[in-house]
Amino acid sequence: MGTMIEAHDLSKVFRTAKRRPGLLGNIRSIVDPEVRHLSAVQDLSLHIERGEMIGLVGPNGAGKSTTVKMLTGILVPSSGSVQVAGLIPVKQRRELAARIGVVFGQRTQLWWDLPLIDSLQLLRHLYRIPEQRHRENLQTLRTMLDLDEFIDTPMRQLSLGQRMRGDLAAALLHEPELLYLDEPTIGLDVVAKTRIREFLLTLNAKQGTTVLITTHDMDDIETLCPRMVIIDHGRKLYDGMVESIRERFGGERTLVAVLDAAEIAIIAALHKDPHGQPQLPDIPTGVHVTQWDSPRLSLSFGRDSIPAHELVAWLGARYRLRDVTFLEPEIEDIIRRIYEEGLLLQDAELML
Ligand SMILES: Nc1ncnc2c1ncn2[C@@H]1O[C@H](COP(=O)(O)OP(=O)(O)OP(=O)(O)O)[C@@H](O)[C@H]1O
């Protein structure tokens, strides 16, 4: 494998001039500017292995773009160190550019008035790709992204989904080791989103391309990224597996059991809690019936109180169990809780 990105205590402080109100204030601001410091990224450490697909998540203004700009060498960090593919981005920006690809979902990198194929041909010279390699890569990408139906159309006439496919091809023609994607599925319909996600999964699996995605779409994260980094106010709140986040911050789990209606009616008549609500007798500690909608019962249980399979076995041993399903909390809701409750990385690390 090997390391693709290694950042230590990376910080970026922007200096902005603050305007004073009124005409006199305006004049004073020009002569004697009041400088404000904004910490966009603070002490961010990051280790990404080659071949990983990792999501960078955070609310607007969290510092995601600033981080990516430091990783590509566009912005000089205020402090800390960073290496990408063994290179120092700001010092070796040109070498790095030959080894990474960048796609912004909100704007195309390609020539607006040119047919897509012309842009893809021009990029051969820009990246100095040998002709034979360019021809082979172009053919592979044409097939994988199904570009032929619109490859002769100018970019300005393409749909958003087609444009994204064109942009991806352009970013991958020189076979980068690392691909940065900024909101790759923004504004796309479900079919186009699925297509882009499937392409990225294939690219990662077949070519081992490392992919770093910034997105607000939690479906992107759940489908593509085993690992995610959450940042807020420039600080890392969480760095770990997407699946673990449910276990640590997901609260109670819910099991929905479908039982036998006649059997359930008898239990409901015989067993009531102090509030007169029907109850399952001898229910394991930590398990609660949250909804009694015969023959369907919802049981909530703490992740630490009983393993899911034991709860299913307990039900199966006592009742005629017709069906079970588990309802997992949405990652999106969990992340909202993490922002709102300001849960800290130290907490998150306890469960990693
Ligand atoms: N060139 C700049 N000069 C001054 N402040 C900046 C500059 N670029 C970004 N900022 C500020 O730094 C903070 C982080 O911005 P950044 O663009 O990195 O956030 P983001 O997580 O990418 O947000 P979004 O999801 O909205 O794209 C914000 O408060 C932003 O206003």
The ligand as an SDF file (V2000), in Angstrom:
LIG
                    3D

 31 33  0  0  0  0  0  0  0  0999 V2000
   -9.4030   33.3790    0.4640 N   0  0  0  0  0  0  0  0  0  0  0  0
  -10.0240   33.4980    1.6310 C   0  0  0  0  0  0  0  0  0  0  0  0
   -9.8950   34.6310    2.3650 N   0  0  0  0  0  0  0  0  0  0  0  0
  -10.5090   34.7560    3.5530 C   0  0  0  0  0  0  0  0  0  0  0  0
  -11.2820   33.8050    4.1190 N   0  0  0  0  0  0  0  0  0  0  0  0
  -11.4500   32.6590    3.4290 C   0  0  0  0  0  0  0  0  0  0  0  0
  -10.8370   32.4400    2.1540 C   0  0  0  0  0  0  0  0  0  0  0  0
  -11.1910   31.1960    1.7080 N   0  0  0  0  0  0  0  0  0  0  0  0
  -11.9820   30.6600    2.6630 C   0  0  0  0  0  0  0  0  0  0  0  0
  -12.1550   31.5240    3.6940 N   0  0  0  0  0  0  0  0  0  0  0  0
  -12.9100   31.2810    4.9200 C   0  0  0  0  0  0  0  0  0  0  0  0
  -12.3990   30.1180    5.5400 O   0  0  0  0  0  0  0  0  0  0  0  0
  -13.4470   29.3230    6.1090 C   0  0  0  0  0  0  0  0  0  0  0  0
  -13.4180   27.9200    5.5080 C   0  0  0  0  0  0  0  0  0  0  0  0
  -13.7960   28.0030    4.1470 O   0  0  0  0  0  0  0  0  0  0  0  0
  -13.8080   26.7430    3.1530 P   0  0  0  0  0  0  0  0  0  0  0  0
  -14.1170   27.2590    1.7850 O   0  0  0  0  0  0  0  0  0  0  0  0
  -12.5720   25.9620    3.3280 O   0  0  0  0  0  0  0  0  0  0  0  0
  -15.0600   25.8950    3.7250 O   0  0  0  0  0  0  0  0  0  0  0  0
  -15.7940   24.6230    3.1100 P   0  0  0  0  0  0  0  0  0  0  0  0
  -15.8390   23.6090    4.1930 O   0  0  0  0  0  0  0  0  0  0  0  0
  -15.1380   24.2110    1.8410 O   0  0  0  0  0  0  0  0  0  0  0  0
  -17.2560   25.1840    2.8300 O   0  0  0  0  0  0  0  0  0  0  0  0
  -18.3300   24.8130    1.6570 P   0  0  0  0  0  0  0  0  0  0  0  0
  -18.9460   23.5040    2.0420 O   0  0  0  0  0  0  0  0  0  0  0  0
  -19.3010   25.9370    1.7890 O   0  0  0  0  0  0  0  0  0  0  0  0
  -17.5950   24.7900    0.3550 O   0  0  0  0  0  0  0  0  0  0  0  0
  -14.7310   30.0860    5.8360 C   0  0  0  0  0  0  0  0  0  0  0  0
  -15.0470   30.8440    6.9850 O   0  0  0  0  0  0  0  0  0  0  0  0
  -14.3840   30.9900    4.6690 C   0  0  0  0  0  0  0  0  0  0  0  0
  -15.1470   32.1880    4.7050 O   0  0  0  0  0  0  0  0  0  0  0  0
  1  2  1  0
  2  3  1  0
  2  7  2  0
  3  4  2  0
  4  5  1  0
  5  6  2  0
  6  7  1  0
  6 10  1  0
  7  8  1  0
  8  9  2  0
  9 10  1  0
 10 11  1  0
 11 12  1  0
 11 30  1  0
 12 13  1  0
 13 14  1  0
 13 28  1  0
 14 15  1  0
 15 16  1  0
 16 17  2  0
 16 18  1  0
 16 19  1  0
 19 20  1  0
 20 21  2  0
 20 22  1  0
 20 23  1  0
 23 24  1  0
 24 25  2  0
 24 26  1  0
 24 27  1  0
 28 29  1  0
 28 30  1  0
 30 31  1  0
M  END
$$$$
